[in-house]
């Protein structure tokens, strides 16, 4: 019983420490007294925890600017921007993107690496491991990597580190966490806590962790690339579903007997909105080979390309209407390579969404694009690491195991 009591006390201390860190992430510059009142702890407890957190590299103190007021002025506290860092990686269809960020999301180093001709699991994981180590070498030896997050293109069992299904890569039931851990064995990243989740989920967490806004709850992040998915945040919690498939909105059927999707069904949102919806069929003489070609044809105002992009945009508007009805979000964030097509794609989506709202005499939901651009998933993966490490009592998806237990 004494051991259980000691364990409970230790967990409570970790929870309190991370509550201070999270509060300063969102509210930099508070004093010890401010923190005590904000998180409901005594001043003496906060002073003790802050001393530890400063010593470990989580927090820093800054000099107080003289104001002429009488009395001792409280010392403001901030998240240390240099000592403890996060790594985030996006495993894409053709390449990996890796970033190193501060605890508040500033990108300090990055790289992109292509798979080449082979897209086997082994090749892609080897490419990812090499990119992670390359970014680590760009950092100072004294800088500590606190955690590593990876965004994957499919449904993920986060607790077991398994990628269930990545339709655009043809991967099923891949023990991704274990395989990546093997590649990083006996490297500078050996033993760094590793967290995996779906790409749209981590991008949503990036918006939550690094751009906090109470008005954005619930928050939906819709990722549009070769695939299409969504991350859903409700009440500061990532909604993953019973099997890790929540947010797979690309496989919501929008059109009966529509074009075939990568999942095998017909009429999925992905087939009507994502990259392939704009490229044309392989038998079509005007079929394009890449999103860059679509962009070039838009610049030339090619009628067929304009029509295809407009149609994809209008279908996105239908999908957003359905998501707005299902979740009543405070904000919908759009990200992914297709969003970079800009107004020819986005304006039809917004017009369609607004028309549906007007027909029901309702205000349309707030929609914006991601602040992190091409780095949204990689930065979001770093945010996944912070999300898990600073919420030690929050169960991992698909299990009752807490992150603290998982890292032992």
N, C-alpha and C positions, 0 to 999 in steps of 0.2 A: 504493500500500500504506500510506503514511503517513496519507493521508486516512481510509482504512478503519480504521486503528488508532486515530486520534483520535476517529472516530465511535463506535467500540466503547467507548473510555474514557469518552466523554460519556454514552453510554447506561448504562454501569455506574454512573456517578455519580448519574444520575437514579434508577436502581433503588435504590441505597443510600439516597438522600434520602427516597424514598417509603417504604422499609422502616421508617425511623425514624418517619415520620408515622403509618403504619398501627399501629406498635407503641404509640405514645403515644395513639392513638385508643382502643385497647383497654386500655391500662395507664397511665392518666394519673398524673403525679407522680413518674416515674422520674428519676433523675439521669443525667448523661452517662455515668458509669461503669456504671450499671445497663443503659443502652441498649447500650453497647459489648458487654457480656457477652451480652445478649439476642439481638442480631442478628449477632454474630460479626465485628464490626469493631474496629479499634484505637481506643483512647481519643483519640488525636490526630485520626484521621479523623472520629470522631463529633463532637469539639469543633469542627472546621472546618465540617462540614455543619450542625450545630446553629446556629452563628453565622449562616450564610447563611439558614437557615429562619426564624430570629427576625427578621432584617432584612427578609425578604420577607412576613412576616405569617402564616406557618404556625404558629409556636410562640411561647410566652411563658414567661418565668421568673417564679417567685413567691418572695417572701421566705420564708426558712426560719424556722420557729417555734422559738424558743429552748427547749431541753430541759434545760440544765444540764450536758450531757455536754461533756467536754473535746474539743478538736480542732475542725478546720474541718468544718462539716456540708455535705453535697452540696446543690446547688441543684436543687429539683424543676422539671421541665419539663411543660408542658401545651399542648394545642392551643389556639391563639388563637381565642376565641369570636366575635370582632367584625370582623376585618379582611378575611378571605377567606370568601366565602359561596358557596352553591350554589343554583341555581334548579331546581325540579322541577315538572312539569306532568302532569296526567292529562287525556287526551282521552277524554271519556266519550261516551255515546250522545246525550245531550241538552245537555251543558254541558262546560266545561273548569274545572279546579281548578288553581291555581298556588300554590306556596309558595316562600319563601326560607328556607333553613336555614343554620345554622352547619356547620362541617366535622364536627361530631359529632351532627347531626340535630335540634338544637333549632329549632323553627319560629319565625322572626322576623317574617314578614309573609305574608299570604295573601289570595287573592281567588277568587271563583267567578263565572263568567259563562255565561249561557245562549246557545245558538245562535239562539233564536227559532224562527220557522217554517221556515227553510231549513237543511238539513243537507248542502249541497253541500260539496265539499272546500274550495273557495275561501272560502266563508263561515266554515267551522269554523277554517281556518288563520288567517284575519283576526281572528276572535274570540280565538284562542289568542295571537297576537302582541300584540294589545291588552292582554290580561290579563297577559302577561309584562312588558310595559312599565309597566303600572300598578303591579305589585309592585316593579319596579326603582325607581320613583319614591318608594315608601314607605321606601326605604333611604337611608342617608347617602351623599352623593357620594363620600366617601373609601373606602367599602366596595367591594371588588372582587368581581365575579362570576367565579368560577374556572371554572365549567362549568354547562351546562344540559342536563338530562335530560328526556325525554318518554316517558310510558307510553301505548301505543296499543292499541286494542281488536282485536287480530288478530295474525297472523303477521308478523314483521318480519325483513328482511335488514338487520342492524345495520350491516354494513360499507358497504353502498350507500345506506343511509338510505331504504329502500323498504318501504312497508306493502303486503304481498302481498295480504291479504284481510281485510276487516272485515265479517263477515256481517251484523251488526246495523245497519250503516250502508250496506251495499251498495257499498263501495269495493273496488276491485281494482287492484293494481300502481300505487300512488300514490307518486311520488318525494317523500315527505313532507319529508325533510331539506332538499332543494333548494328546495322551495316555501316552507318556513318561513324558510330562510336569506334568500330574496328579500324576504320581508315585513319581516325585521329589518335589512335593509341600510340603512346611514346612520342607524341608531338607536343608543342607548347599549349595545345588546346585539349590535351588528354585530361579528363575529369571535370571539364567545365560543364555545369548543368545544361542539359539539352532539352529543348521543348519544340514540339512539332504541332502544326495545325494547318488547316486549309488556308489557301492564299487569301481569299476574300475575308475570312475570319481574322487573320492577322492584320490585314489592312484596316479593318474596322477597329481593331484594338489600337492601331497607330493613331487613329483619330480620337479615340477615347483617352489614351495615356498621354499623348503629346499635344493635344489640342482640347483640353477639357472645357466643356460648356454645358451647364445644367439644362439649357434649352434644347439640347440635342438628344434627349432621352425620350423614347427609344431612338437609336441611331442605326440606320441601314447603310452599309457600304456595298455598292453594286460594282463588281469587277467585270469588265468587258474586254476580252482578248480573243484568242482562238476558242477559248471556253468562256462560260459566263456563270458567275456565282455571286452569292451575297453573304456578307457577314452581318449578324444581328446582335446588337447590344441592348439589353433591357435591364434597367436598374443597376448599372455598373457590372453586369454579368454578361459573359459571352454565351449566347444560346447555341448549343451544339447538337441537341437532339439525343435520342436514346442510343443511336449508333454512330453519331458523328456526322450525319448527313444533313442536318439543318442548314438552310441557306443555299441548297443546290437548286436555285431558282432557274438556272439555265435549262433544267429539264422539266419545268412546268409547261404543259402543252397549251399553246396559244392558238393553234390552227389544226382542226381535224384534217387528217390526210395531207398534212403539209410536207415540206421537204424533210428528208431523213436526217436524223441527228447522229452524232458520234456514239450516242448511247444505244442506238438501234431503233428508237421510237421515231415517230413522225410528228412534225409540227411543234417541236420543242422551241422554247425561246432562244436557245443557243443557235439553232439552225436558222432562225429568222432575224437575229440581231448581231451575233458575233461575226468575226472576220469572214467566215465562209459565205455569209449572206451577201457580201459585197463583191466577192471575187468572180461569181458566175460559175457555171458548171464546166468541167473539163472538156466537154464536147462543144462548148460555145467558142466561136472564133474570137469573141471579145473577152474571154475569160482572163482575169488578171492573176498574177502569181503571188503578189504580196500586198500588205497594207500600204507599203511605200508606193506601189504602183497605183493603188486607189487614190492616194493623196495627190500624186502627180496628175492623174486624170481629173481630179476635182479642180486643180489649178487651171487645167485646160478647159474646164467646163464641159467635159464630155457628157452628152445627154444620158447615155445608158448608166454611167457611173453615178451621176447625180440622182437618177431615178432609184438605183439600188440603195444608195446611202440614205435617201429620203425615206424609202420603205423600211429600212432597218431602224431608222430613228423613230418612225411612227409606231413600229412594233415595240420599241423600247418604251415609248409613252404608254402603251397598253400594259406592259409588264409593271411599270412604275405605279400605274393606277391600281393594279391588283395588289401590289405590295403595300401601297398606302392604305388600301381598304383593310388589309389583313392586320397591319401593325400600328396604324395611326402614328407614324414616326414624327419625332421632333425635327429630324433632318435626314435627308437621303444624300449620300455622297457618291459621286460617280468617279470611277477610276479605271485604269487599264489603257492599253495602246489604242483601242478604237476611239476612246474619248478624245484623243489628240487630233482626230479629224475636225474637231471644232464645230462651228455653227451649222454646216450642212448636215451634220448628224444630230447635234444636240437640239437645235431649234425645233425640228419636227417632233422630237420627243417631248419637249416642254409644251409645245402648242397642243399636242394630243392630250397630255396630262391636264393642262389648264381647261381644255374643252370638256373633259369628263367632270372636272370639279365644278365648272360653271353650270353644267346640266343638272347637277345635284344641289346647286346653290351652296356649295361649300368652298372654303378657301383651299387652294392647292397646297400641297406640302412644300416645305423649303427644300430646294435641290441645289447643290453646289458640286464643283469638282474637287478632287483631292488636292490638298496643299502640298503633297509630297511628290506629285508627278510620277515620273518613271520609277522613282525609288519607293513608291507607296507600299508595296508588298515587303520589300527588304527592310525598310524602316519599321513597318508593322510587325515583322518577325522579331526585331529587336524589342519592340513594345510588348510582344508576347512574353519574352523573357522577364521584362520588368513587371508585367502584370502578374505572373506566377510567383516571382521571387518576393514581391512586396505584399502578397496576399497569402500568407502561409496557412491560413485556416480554410482557404477556398478549395473544395474538392476538385480534382482533375476530372475532365469529361469521361463519362462511361465507367466511373469507379468511385468508391468511397475513400480511396487513398488520397491523402493530402500531399501537396508538394514537398513538405518537410520530410514526410515518410519516404517519398519517392527518391529523394536525393541522398538518403542515408546509404 
